[in-house]
Amino acid sequence: MTNRELLTKIDRNAAAIRAYRPLSEAEVRELDAYYKIGTTYSSNALEGNSLTISETKVLLEDGITVGGKPIRDCYEATGHAKAYDYMLSVARGGDLSITEDVIRRLHRLFYHGINPDAAGQYRTGQVFITGTEYVPPAAEDVPACMAAFVAELPQKREAMHPVEFAAYAHRRLVDIHPFQDGNGRTARLLMNLILINQGYCIVSIPPVWRHDYITALQQAQRKRSPSDEAFVKLIAECELEAQRDYCRMFHIKLPAVQKGGPEL
């Protein structure tokens, strides 16, 4: 299935989901809690966090830590949950304006329990990404790169499908790697901020897809013939899976494929 076909299917599903809305206040609360646990678990697991989804649930809902697990892993979970709540508030705040302050606050909320001095602060040294030839910008160039990044987003938003735009914002933030640590999780929060604001479902990248996820990012960052195609495809497939999950929970019937037409 091509990326264009994936996006067409996503929009068809999104129309069915929007027709079911609005949800009740109780349903919104339940859904927010469900996704907070799932996205916190999956985003942290992609980076090597050892908490299971059940352990993440107990920590976030009951405040109970798991014996024998690194305290950093617990701070990553509670910090991500705080950043998730802020992400939702911005996403639901009307017309979206992505600023450096929004991005830095996402990182600050996530990272404060791990290293308060570095939380929300641009890095001051060079960083390297293991397993790839791509080298992020020098630390002294990060402020200018971030200013240019947020300045280009309104134009990109107008020119791209929302799912493509969300994937692009994620990829570009990872390219710049503005923080010493926590860039991937901040980028995934930013991606979901855009998706929710535009009426799409929250995306969780399964930890078992970690290799595909990293490979797709590497294809977009390579020096020769870089391409976002594989990364957009991966994010689109994750969005489709999120839509299926949403429809399963609310018993929404997805649109049937027209007989004789392409299977989308």
Secondary structure as UniProt FT lines:
FT   HELIX           3..20
FT   HELIX           25..46
FT   TURN            47..48
FT   HELIX           53..62
FT   TURN            67..68
FT   HELIX           71..91
FT   HELIX           100..111
FT   TURN            112..114
FT   TURN            116..120
FT   TURN            130..131
FT   HELIX           139..141
FT   HELIX           142..159
FT   HELIX           162..176
FT   HELIX           183..197
FT   TURN            198..199
FT   HELIX           207..209
FT   HELIX           210..221
FT   HELIX           229..250
FT   TURN            259..260
//
